Amino acid sequence: MIVIPARIDSSRFPNKVLADIGGMPMVIRTAKAVMEIDKVIIAADSQEVIEAAKQYNIQAILTSKLHQSGTDRIYEAVQKLRLDKEEIIINVQADEPFIEKRVVKAIYNLTQHNRENNSIIMNSCYKSISKQEADDPNIVKVVTNRDERALYFSRTKIPYQRDNHSYTYKAHLGIYGFTVESLRQFCRLNPAPLENIEKLEQLRALYHGYQITMTEVETNSFGIDTPNDLKKALRYYKL
């Protein structure tokens, strides 16, 4: 199952999940981009999103406005659906209207492969970006070990190149794969100081000693975090 968390009061871009992209709200366009892969549910915190979903015959569940992260929000929705603990849940962000099906399938396959490994609590992905792109704090960077396990995520440029080595930075895509059980484990963890500092929920897992496994993907998609990103998205949509 694919669950899309949709919070309407984004601090950087209020109401962005309902921003119009080609005549359709962003969250709806995201849902339609992935609905051929698996059943899609929108986990919303506002009646406006619920009503938008109804217009397009997409199931939506109203959740609390108090959740600290999108993953906490999808867990509430999953609890209400009473899903089996082994079912795979893919968290796709509402601001990814151009996400390719192959990327989501890659996360699904990785989650399926790791479902019996209790040390891995999340599965995700990254794409290669340039040194210049890595300067953008809205693009989250990740460093990994030799087994493609995440070592750290940051909005700053990591790793720091003291001697100006040639290095291709890894941009994290906010798509996560869980089982219902690993999702439950994650959401029972206390919020972490690093999570609050960077405003990155995945740091909660690393802080508490769990692993996040990554896979590299090729994608032209990008998250829409700011009004300038929306302008870029509208240009991209017209291509």
Secondary structure as a PSIPRED ss2 file (coil, helix, strand):
# PSIPRED VFORMAT (PSIPRED V4.0)

   1 M C   1.000  0.000  0.000
   2 I E   0.000  0.000  1.000
   3 V E   0.000  0.000  1.000
   4 I E   0.000  0.000  1.000
   5 P E   0.000  0.000  1.000
   6 A E   0.000  0.000  1.000
   7 R C   1.000  0.000  0.000
   8 I C   1.000  0.000  0.000
   9 D C   1.000  0.000  0.000
  10 S C   1.000  0.000  0.000
  11 S C   1.000  0.000  0.000
  12 R C   1.000  0.000  0.000
  13 F C   1.000  0.000  0.000
  14 P C   1.000  0.000  0.000
  15 N C   1.000  0.000  0.000
  16 K H   0.000  1.000  0.000
  17 V H   0.000  1.000  0.000
  18 L H   0.000  1.000  0.000
  19 A C   1.000  0.000  0.000
  20 D E   0.000  0.000  1.000
  21 I E   0.000  0.000  1.000
  22 G C   1.000  0.000  0.000
  23 G C   1.000  0.000  0.000
  24 M E   0.000  0.000  1.000
  25 P E   0.000  0.000  1.000
  26 M H   0.000  1.000  0.000
  27 V H   0.000  1.000  0.000
  28 I H   0.000  1.000  0.000
  29 R H   0.000  1.000  0.000
  30 T H   0.000  1.000  0.000
  31 A H   0.000  1.000  0.000
  32 K H   0.000  1.000  0.000
  33 A H   0.000  1.000  0.000
  34 V H   0.000  1.000  0.000
  35 M C   1.000  0.000  0.000
  36 E C   1.000  0.000  0.000
  37 I C   1.000  0.000  0.000
  38 D C   1.000  0.000  0.000
  39 K C   1.000  0.000  0.000
  40 V E   0.000  0.000  1.000
  41 I E   0.000  0.000  1.000
  42 I E   0.000  0.000  1.000
  43 A E   0.000  0.000  1.000
  44 A E   0.000  0.000  1.000
  45 D C   1.000  0.000  0.000
  46 S C   1.000  0.000  0.000
  47 Q H   0.000  1.000  0.000
  48 E H   0.000  1.000  0.000
  49 V H   0.000  1.000  0.000
  50 I H   0.000  1.000  0.000
  51 E H   0.000  1.000  0.000
  52 A H   0.000  1.000  0.000
  53 A H   0.000  1.000  0.000
  54 K H   0.000  1.000  0.000
  55 Q H   0.000  1.000  0.000
  56 Y C   1.000  0.000  0.000
  57 N C   1.000  0.000  0.000
  58 I C   1.000  0.000  0.000
  59 Q E   0.000  0.000  1.000
  60 A E   0.000  0.000  1.000
  61 I E   0.000  0.000  1.000
  62 L E   0.000  0.000  1.000
  63 T C   1.000  0.000  0.000
  64 S C   1.000  0.000  0.000
  65 K C   1.000  0.000  0.000
  66 L C   1.000  0.000  0.000
  67 H C   1.000  0.000  0.000
  68 Q C   1.000  0.000  0.000
  69 S C   1.000  0.000  0.000
  70 G H   0.000  1.000  0.000
  71 T H   0.000  1.000  0.000
  72 D H   0.000  1.000  0.000
  73 R H   0.000  1.000  0.000
  74 I H   0.000  1.000  0.000
  75 Y H   0.000  1.000  0.000
  76 E H   0.000  1.000  0.000
  77 A H   0.000  1.000  0.000
  78 V H   0.000  1.000  0.000
  79 Q H   0.000  1.000  0.000
  80 K H   0.000  1.000  0.000
  81 L H   0.000  1.000  0.000
  82 R C   1.000  0.000  0.000
  83 L C   1.000  0.000  0.000
  84 D C   1.000  0.000  0.000
  85 K C   1.000  0.000  0.000
  86 E C   1.000  0.000  0.000
  87 E C   1.000  0.000  0.000
  88 I E   0.000  0.000  1.000
  89 I E   0.000  0.000  1.000
  90 I E   0.000  0.000  1.000
  91 N E   0.000  0.000  1.000
  92 V E   0.000  0.000  1.000
  93 Q C   1.000  0.000  0.000
  94 A C   1.000  0.000  0.000
  95 D C   1.000  0.000  0.000
  96 E C   1.000  0.000  0.000
  97 P C   1.000  0.000  0.000
  98 F C   1.000  0.000  0.000
  99 I C   1.000  0.000  0.000
 100 E C   1.000  0.000  0.000
 101 K H   0.000  1.000  0.000
 102 R H   0.000  1.000  0.000
 103 V H   0.000  1.000  0.000
 104 V H   0.000  1.000  0.000
 105 K H   0.000  1.000  0.000
 106 A H   0.000  1.000  0.000
 107 I H   0.000  1.000  0.000
 108 Y H   0.000  1.000  0.000
 109 N H   0.000  1.000  0.000
 110 L H   0.000  1.000  0.000
 111 T H   0.000  1.000  0.000
 112 Q H   0.000  1.000  0.000
 113 H H   0.000  1.000  0.000
 114 N H   0.000  1.000  0.000
 115 R C   1.000  0.000  0.000
 116 E C   1.000  0.000  0.000
 117 N C   1.000  0.000  0.000
 118 N C   1.000  0.000  0.000
 119 S C   1.000  0.000  0.000
 120 I E   0.000  0.000  1.000
 121 I E   0.000  0.000  1.000
 122 M E   0.000  0.000  1.000
 123 N E   0.000  0.000  1.000
 124 S E   0.000  0.000  1.000
 125 C E   0.000  0.000  1.000
 126 Y E   0.000  0.000  1.000
 127 K E   0.000  0.000  1.000
 128 S E   0.000  0.000  1.000
 129 I E   0.000  0.000  1.000
 130 S C   1.000  0.000  0.000
 131 K C   1.000  0.000  0.000
 132 Q C   1.000  0.000  0.000
 133 E H   0.000  1.000  0.000
 134 A H   0.000  1.000  0.000
 135 D H   0.000  1.000  0.000
 136 D C   1.000  0.000  0.000
 137 P C   1.000  0.000  0.000
 138 N C   1.000  0.000  0.000
 139 I C   1.000  0.000  0.000
 140 V C   1.000  0.000  0.000
 141 K E   0.000  0.000  1.000
 142 V E   0.000  0.000  1.000
 143 V E   0.000  0.000  1.000
 144 T E   0.000  0.000  1.000
 145 N C   1.000  0.000  0.000
 146 R C   1.000  0.000  0.000
 147 D C   1.000  0.000  0.000
 148 E C   1.000  0.000  0.000
 149 R E   0.000  0.000  1.000
 150 A E   0.000  0.000  1.000
 151 L E   0.000  0.000  1.000
 152 Y E   0.000  0.000  1.000
 153 F E   0.000  0.000  1.000
 154 S E   0.000  0.000  1.000
 155 R C   1.000  0.000  0.000
 156 T C   1.000  0.000  0.000
 157 K C   1.000  0.000  0.000
 158 I C   1.000  0.000  0.000
 159 P C   1.000  0.000  0.000
 160 Y C   1.000  0.000  0.000
 161 Q C   1.000  0.000  0.000
 162 R C   1.000  0.000  0.000
 163 D C   1.000  0.000  0.000
 164 N C   1.000  0.000  0.000
 165 H C   1.000  0.000  0.000
 166 S C   1.000  0.000  0.000
 167 Y C   1.000  0.000  0.000
 168 T C   1.000  0.000  0.000
 169 Y E   0.000  0.000  1.000
 170 K E   0.000  0.000  1.000
 171 A E   0.000  0.000  1.000
 172 H E   0.000  0.000  1.000
 173 L E   0.000  0.000  1.000
 174 G E   0.000  0.000  1.000
 175 I E   0.000  0.000  1.000
 176 Y E   0.000  0.000  1.000
 177 G E   0.000  0.000  1.000
 178 F E   0.000  0.000  1.000
 179 T E   0.000  0.000  1.000
 180 V H   0.000  1.000  0.000
 181 E H   0.000  1.000  0.000
 182 S H   0.000  1.000  0.000
 183 L H   0.000  1.000  0.000
 184 R H   0.000  1.000  0.000
 185 Q H   0.000  1.000  0.000
 186 F H   0.000  1.000  0.000
 187 C H   0.000  1.000  0.000
 188 R H   0.000  1.000  0.000
 189 L C   1.000  0.000  0.000
 190 N C   1.000  0.000  0.000
 191 P C   1.000  0.000  0.000
 192 A C   1.000  0.000  0.000
 193 P H   0.000  1.000  0.000
 194 L H   0.000  1.000  0.000
 195 E H   0.000  1.000  0.000
 196 N H   0.000  1.000  0.000
 197 I H   0.000  1.000  0.000
 198 E H   0.000  1.000  0.000
 199 K C   1.000  0.000  0.000
 200 L C   1.000  0.000  0.000
 201 E C   1.000  0.000  0.000
 202 Q H   0.000  1.000  0.000
 203 L H   0.000  1.000  0.000
 204 R H   0.000  1.000  0.000
 205 A H   0.000  1.000  0.000
 206 L H   0.000  1.000  0.000
 207 Y H   0.000  1.000  0.000
 208 H C   1.000  0.000  0.000
 209 G C   1.000  0.000  0.000
 210 Y C   1.000  0.000  0.000
 211 Q E   0.000  0.000  1.000
 212 I E   0.000  0.000  1.000
 213 T E   0.000  0.000  1.000
 214 M E   0.000  0.000  1.000
 215 T E   0.000  0.000  1.000
 216 E E   0.000  0.000  1.000
 217 V C   1.000  0.000  0.000
 218 E C   1.000  0.000  0.000
 219 T C   1.000  0.000  0.000
 220 N C   1.000  0.000  0.000
 221 S C   1.000  0.000  0.000
 222 F C   1.000  0.000  0.000
 223 G C   1.000  0.000  0.000
 224 I C   1.000  0.000  0.000
 225 D C   1.000  0.000  0.000
 226 T C   1.000  0.000  0.000
 227 P H   0.000  1.000  0.000
 228 N H   0.000  1.000  0.000
 229 D H   0.000  1.000  0.000
 230 L H   0.000  1.000  0.000
 231 K H   0.000  1.000  0.000
 232 K H   0.000  1.000  0.000
 233 A H   0.000  1.000  0.000
 234 L H   0.000  1.000  0.000
 235 R H   0.000  1.000  0.000
 236 Y H   0.000  1.000  0.000
 237 Y H   0.000  1.000  0.000
 238 K H   0.000  1.000  0.000
 239 L C   1.000  0.000  0.000
